[in-house]
Structures are given as structure tokens and as C-alpha cells.
Amino acid sequence: MKELVGVGREFLGTIEDTRTTAGGNLKIGDADSAQPYEFTFGGNATYTGKTEINNATLKLTNTASLDTSSDLILGKGGILDLSDTSAGSPDTYTMNHSKLSSTDGDNDGATIKLGSNDLIISNGENNSFAGTIEGSSGSTLKVASGSLNLAGNVNLATGSDRGETEVSYGSTLSLAPAISMTSDVNVWGTLIAEGGTVNGDVAIKDNATFTNNSDAGVSKTLTVNGFTTESSSSLDFDMRAIGTGVIVKNSANIAGDLAVTAASDGIYTLFSGVDMADFSASTSVNIGGNAAKGIVWQDGDAIKMTVLTGDKYIQEWKGTENNIWGDGNGNWTDPFNSEILDANWINASGGVAVFDGVTAGTTVTVVGQQNFDTIQFNNSNITLGGTGTLLLNPEATNGPATINVLDGTVPSWMIRVLMAATTICM
């Protein structure tokens, strides 16, 4: 591996392979050095090995490109400056061959600077980047072929000259939970969002797919400025961990086919900040691969789905009179009818009890024996206490009972009958 170190170095010649068996590698900078390096390259590169940048800035000028290199790896403090290059078409840097990646667990300061240029990834590879991509004046990040897994930030221009991220047909963009993006995101391929924030508008085009369905048991809420899905788009929501699918801060228009995977019977928040007048998607839902009934309805500024199997019934905790769960005390309501308040718990088999919108730290006192099939906690830090008994009494033909909490489902074989003075804290 050839290593280039120093400050203010510039090379306008050719970097090429001299090996006859395998391509040589180019390393710029040193991750262990306290001094950052700077290197400007405006010549021609034909080598086919790896390019690695650590604690250094590599600036490309003229029509310089590193695309014959097999891998482009940005390590700790590695900066690739593409703001002054026009490799390929004018104002565009295209990666047809180089696979983009970051060094594992050591991505502090790794940055790609676009300036007003566009970056097009069309290598057909599974690319990943955990650093920051910066751009200005309407620059574009485009996944034209292959996939790009982003775990850092994308800071393109904002305002009237806002940048854009594009995902072409057959390509995939994956967003990690902590990611922040300032650009609009237009998807003709697949967008996998395990969370994060997009301060631009997200548009899922016809025949494109939006999904957060990757790992069970982790709440994956995407927050966006605007959210539009066209009539032939596909939406795949994994709601096996309690949370909100998408939070919309501005406008929305939801169409297409929405498929929901739920953890259990209960109530799930699909969208926040969306009105039913802007929701026309067809919906389906499954629990463990088995089809269930899903009813979509409006609750304030949220669109929710009630999921039920068999002959089960559902009641939602309101706590309007007191915080007692027992015979003769109200506090339960029909989630579809706001006029039915202060109802008693229907103490029979197949009851689905949902604690939704309950203030954290609330203690619900259980009095007497209360039967249930499913308890769903959509809030954290809710305590069930008292001297009563909660008795598992599932609706007989539809599988075991469950307790579904914020970060996953507890199967019924792990649940014990909650005897006198027993408390569950979620």
C-alpha cells in the first residue's frame, strides 16, 4: 500500500498500478496522527486497488476521478472533497465502480463534501457510510444502482435551493435510526427507514416501496417535513414494537397499499400529523404471518389502526374518574366512540386492554379479579398495582394471551397470574 502524508501536497499526474497480479492500494493520511493531512489530486487515476483516507483531506480537482479504485474507504477524520471536480458530466461525480464504505466504529469526522456538485452512486454494490455528506446550492445525492446504507447525516442545501436525495428504480436507500437529513427524498426504488429525521419532503413514487420492516422489537419512527405516497406505491410498516410509524410535521397525502405487521391485538399509531382526509391507502394487517382485522381511524392529529383477531373486543383506558381497574369503576372507553366514556371493564374472555396516552408514572390499582386476553402498553412507566388479580383468560380459538410493551411482546408462557399486591412496571 502506498501512503501519502503531508500538508498542502498536490499531484496532477497519473496514479496507476504497477503490479501484474492485483491492484495496488492508496492510503492517504494516518488515523493515529495528531496532524491532519491535505492532498489535492487533479490528474488521472487508473489503479484498481483500495483507496483509504484517514485524518486527511483528499480534494479532487479538474476531471480527476478515483472510480477505477475498487473501494473508497473513509476512516476517522477522512474527508473527500468533490466540490471542484467534474468527473463524468459537468458538476457531477459518478461512482460506477468504487464501493463506498466507512471503517467500522471509527467514523468520527468522516465527510464527503459536494459543494454544488452531485454525487451519483451507480456501482451496483452494497455501499455504506456513517459520516456526513455535505452539499449546497441544490446539490443531489443519487442512488442510481445498488444500495446505500446511511448512518450519519446528509446536510444538503435548505430553503428555496434545497438539495435532493434520489433513489432510482431497483435501488435501495437505508436510513439508520439516528440519521438527520436536510434534503427532499424522492424514491422510485426502495426506502428503508429504521428511524431518523428528514427535514425535507419524502415522496414515494408509483411502484416504489417504503418500509421500516427490518428488525423486530425496535421502535422505528421516521420524522419528516412532508410525506407523499402515490397510488401504486407500497408501504410496509413493522409495528411489532410500539411507536409511531411516521411523524409528519407539515403536509401529507397517503395513498397506495399499506401492509402492517403487528405484535398482537391492540391499537397502533401509523401516522402522526396526518388527517384522514389525506389518507386513501388500502390496508392489510398480520400478526405472526396470520391475517387479522385492521380498522383505521382518526384520533386527534393521528391515524391509528385497531387490530383484532377472532371474537376479541377492545377497551382503552382513560382514567377519567380515578385510576381503579375493578368492578363498578369506569375508566374504560370504546376507542371508536368518544361518547362512551367511564365504561366498566367487560370482564370476560378475549378482552384487549390498551393503555394509550396515559401519563408516565401513573399507577393503576387493580381491584378484584380481572380477566384479560391481551394488555398493550403504548406508554412507558405505567404501574399495575393493588390487591387484585389479573387472570389470563384468552379467547379460546385465537392463540395465547400476550402483554405487549413499548419495546416488544412478552409471550403468555412467560406471564404469571398477578396475585395480590403484585406490581408490573413498564
N, C-alpha and C positions, 0 to 999 in steps of 0.2 A: 504494500500500500504506500503510495506516495503521499507525503504530508506537507502541506503548505502552511507556514506560520509567519507572522509578522504584521506590521501595521502599514496601511496605505499602499499595498502592493497591487500592481496592475499587469495583466498579461493579455496581449492582443493576438497571440499566435495560435498554434494548434495543439490541443491535448489529445494524444492518440495512444492506442495500445501498442506495446512493443512485444508482448507475449504472443506466442503462436498457439498456445493451448487454451488459455482463458483470459478474459479481460482483466486489466489492472484496475485497482480501486484508487479513488481520490479522496483524501481526508483533509479537510480544512479546519484549522483551529485545534484546540486542546481543551477538553471538558474540565481538566484538573488545573488549568492555568488561571491565575488571578487577572491576567491581562487579556482583554478581548482582541481578536484579530480582525483585520479588514482585508478583503481581497476583491479586486474588480477584474472581471473577465469579459472581454469583448471580442474574442476570437472565435475559433472553430473547435468543437469537441467531437471526437469520433470514438473515444474509448467506451467500452461496453461493461465495465465493472461498476461497483457501487460508488456513490458519492455521499459522503458523510460530513455534516457541518456541526461543530461543537464550539460554543463560546466564541463565535466568529460571525462576521457578516460576509456573505458572498453576494456581490452585486453584479448582475448581468447587464451589459450594455450592447448597443448596436443590434445585431440579429443573433447574438450569442444564445446557444441552447445547450442544455445538458441531456437532451432527450435520448441520446444513444446509451446513456448510463442505465443499467438495469434497475437500480434502486436509488431513490433520493431520500436520505435519512437525515432528519433534523433532530439533533440531540439538545442537551441543556445549553441554553443561550444561543442556539443556532438560528441565524437569520438569513433567509433567502430574499433578496431584494430584486423584484421583477419590474420595478416601476419605470426603468429606462430601456427595456428590451422590447423588441417586436418580432420575436422568433415566430415564424409562421406568418399569419396575416397581420396587418398593422394593428398595433395596440392589443395584441393577443399573445399569450404564452400557452402553447399546447403541449400536453404530456401524452404522447402517443405510445411511448414505450416505458418510460421510467415509472416505477411503482413508488408512491409516496407513503412515508411512514415516519413515526417518531420513535425514539429509543424508549423502551419500556421504563416507566416510573421515573424518568429523568427529563421531563419536558419543560422545566422552568425557563420561560423566556423564548421558547421556540416560536418563530414568527415567519410568516410569508407576507411580504409587502407587495401589493399590486399597484399602488398609486392609482392612476385612472385606467390601467390595463385590465384585461380579462384573463382569467385562468380557466383553461378547458382541460378536463381530465378525460381522456378517451383511450386509456390503455387496456381496458377490459379486465383490470386487476381488482383485487380487494384492497383498496387503499385505506389508510387510517392516518389521522392527525389529531394530536392532543394539544397543540399550541394555538396560536392566534393567527387568523387571516385578516389582514387589514387592506382596505381599499378606499378610494374616494371618487367623486365625480361620476357616479353611475357605473362603477366597475361591476363585473359579473363573475361569479363563480359557477361553473357549469360542470355537471357530471354527465358526460356525453356517452360514455361506455364504461361498464364496470360498476363498482360501488365505492362510496366514500363514507367512512365512519368518523364522525367528528365528535371529539370530547373536549374541545377547547371553545374559543369564541370566534365568531365571524363578525368583524366590525367593518362593514362597508358604509358608503355614504348614507346620510339620513336626509330628511326633508324632501324637497321637490326633486332633487337629484339622487334619490335613494338608490342604493345598489340592489342587485338581484342575484338570487341563487336559483339555478335551474337544474332540474333532473329530467333527463331525456327518457324517451320510451325504452324500456328494457334495462334501465339503470336504477341504482338504489342509493339513497342518502339516508344515513342513520344518525340520529341525534342522541347524545348521551344526556343523562338527567340534569347535569349542571350547566349545559351549554347555554350561551346567550348569543343571539343573532340580531343585527340591526337591519338586515335586508328583507325584501319580499322573497317569498319562496314559491316558485311555480313548478308544479310536479306533473310530468307526463308519464313518469315511471312509478317508482315506489318510494314513499317517505315512511321511515320507521322512527317514531318519536318516543323515546323512553322517558320523556320529560323535557325540561328546559323552557326557555323563553325566546319567542320570536317577536321582536318589536316592529316587524313589518306585517304584511298580509300574506297568508298562506292560501294558495289556490290549488285544489286537487282537480285536475282536468279529467275529461271523459276518458274512460279506460285506464285511469291511473288508480293507485292504491295508497291509502293512508292506514297505518296500523301502529299500535303500541304493543302488539301481541308477540313478546319475545321471551320474557322470563316471568313465571308465575310468582305471586307472593310479594311483589314490589309495586307500590303505588306509583303510577306513571302519568302525571298530569302535565300536559303541554299548555303553556300560556301564550296567546297570540294577540296581535292587534286586531286582525280581521281573519275570518275563516270562511272560505267558499268551496263547496264541493259540487261538481257538475253532475247532471242527471245519470250519466253512465259510469260514474266513479264508484269505487268500493271502499268502505270504511270497516275496519276490523278492530274492535275495542276489547282489550283484555281487562275485565273488571274483577278479576279474582282477588285483588287487593282493593280495599275500599278506598275511594278517592273520586276525583272528578276527571273525566276523560279529557276535555278541552275547556279551558277558560278563555273566553273571548272578551277583549276589552273594548272593542268598537263594534263593527258590523259583521253580520254573518248571513249566509244563505246555504242551508244544509239540504242537499239532495243526494241521489244515488242510493246504494244499498248498504245498510248499516247492520253488521253482524256483531253480536255481543256475546262474549264468554263470561259467564257469571260464576261466582264461587258457590252460591246457594240461593234459595229463595230469599227475597228481600227487596230493598229499594236502592237503586244505583243512580248516581248523578252523571249523565252523559255529557252535558254541556252546562256551563255557567255563563251568563251574559247573553243568552240566546232566547228569542221569543218563538213560540210555536208558529206564529205567522211566517217565520223564516225557516221552518223545518218541514220538509216534504219527503224525507228519506223513507224508504221501505225498511222494515226492521225484522230481525230474527234473533233468537237467543238460545244458547245451550248451556247446560250445566254438566260438566264432565263428558261432553260429546253427545248428551241426550237433549233433544229439543224440549223447550219449556215455553210457557206462555209469557209474553212480554207486552206490557201496556205502557205506552209513552204518554206523559202528561206534563203540564206546566206547574211549577212550584216557585212562585216569585219570579226571579230572573233566571231560573234554572230549568232545564229539561231533564226529567227523570224517567226512569223505567222501573216499573214494578214487575218482578219476576216471580212466578208461581208455578208449581207443578201439582198435578193431581187435584185433590179436593181441598187443598190447604186454603187458609184465609189469612189475611194480614192486618195487623193493627200497629199504629205508630204512636209512640209515647209523646205526650205533650206536657204532662205535669202541670195542668192549669189550676188545679185545686191544691194539691200537695204532692209529695213525692212518695206516695204509698202505692205499691202494687199488691192489691188484695181485693177480696170480695167486697162489693159495696162502695169501693172507691173508684172514681172516674179516671182521668189522666190518659185515656187511650182515645184515639180518633181514627176515623176512616180516612186514609190518605187521599182518596178520590173525592171526598165530600167534606168541605171545611165547615159545613153546618152541623156535622155530627161530632160534637166535642164532648169531653167528660164521659165517655162511654166506659162501661165496665169491661175488663178483660174477658173474652169469651173462653171460658176455662174448659177446653175440650181438646181432643187430639187434633194435630195438624195446625196449631197456632204458630204464626210467624210474628215475633215481636221485634220491632225496629226502633232503635234509639237513634234518632236523626235530628240534628240541630239542638242537641242538649248541651247546656253549659258545662264546660270542663270542670271537674271537681264535684259534680252532682252525685249525691248518694240516694239511691232508690231503695226504700225499705220494703222488703218482701214480707207479706203477712199471709199466713195460711199456706195451703198447698196450691201452687200454680203450675198447670201443665203447659208444656210448650213443645213444638217441633223444631223451631229454629229461633235463635236470638242473633240479631245483627246489630253490631255497634258501629255506627258511622261517625262517632266522635271518640276521642281518647279520654282517658282518666274518668271513666264512669264507674261507680262502685255500686254493686248489688249487695245489700246487707239486710239485717233484720233477723227475726227468729223464725221466718217461714221456710218453706221448702219449694225449690224449683224442681219439678219432676219431668224427666224426659218422657214424652208421650208422642212419638212421631206418628204422622198419618201413615197407616199401616202399609199401604201399597206403593209408597214412593221413597223407599230407601231410608237411611239412617238420619237422625237429627244432627244438627250442626250448631256450633257457636261461631259466628263469623265476626272477626275483629278487624281493626284497621290494617294490620299487616299480614292477614292470611286467615285461613279457616282451620278451626280445631275440629277434627272428626269426632263423631259421637263416642267412639270406643275410648277416647281419652277423657271424656267428661264423666264426672261422678255426680250422683244426686247431691245437690247442695243442701245440706242439713242445717239445723238451727244454728244461728249466729255465724254462719259461714259467709265470707265475703269474696267476691271476684273483683279485682281491679284491672281495668283495661287501659 
